[in-house]
């Protein structure tokens, strides 16, 4: 499917969820073997759920944030996909394939009904417990390691702002395309 997407035959989107915490996410740290890797931070950690899709060709990320990871949040993401890809798919008659894991928010009755209401959207299910097959997992890792690692956020609004800034920066980096990324240019 990645080859079909690279050739322009389909639009391939990888979807998944992640979380960001107000307390520090530790990445690339040294510690003695067996040491507890924690940084003392004031208050209770709070989280923001991130539900996103990544275009397999452009790498563009679309992320909706929420306080929860529920079917209603997934359906809100589907509505965002409608706005960004739905009309384009209908106009170009180009299939849009959404790659999903078998998480409960994807397999609920409400989510299945919402997906069925989008005839232009084809669902490709990943095997259970196979995050290595979902390309958006690397984007979540990059966001956490390079943009919000080692930071403490005093309020959820500060964390939300940092996430939006990180997504903007990541999409800007991915928008810079080099000629050798185009598979149609002959060598």
Helices and strands as residue ranges (DSSP letters): H 2-6, E 10-21, E 47-55, E 61-66, H 71-81, I 82-86, H 87-92, E 95-100, H 104-107, H 109-116, E 121-125, G 131-133, H 136-146, H 156-175, G 179-181
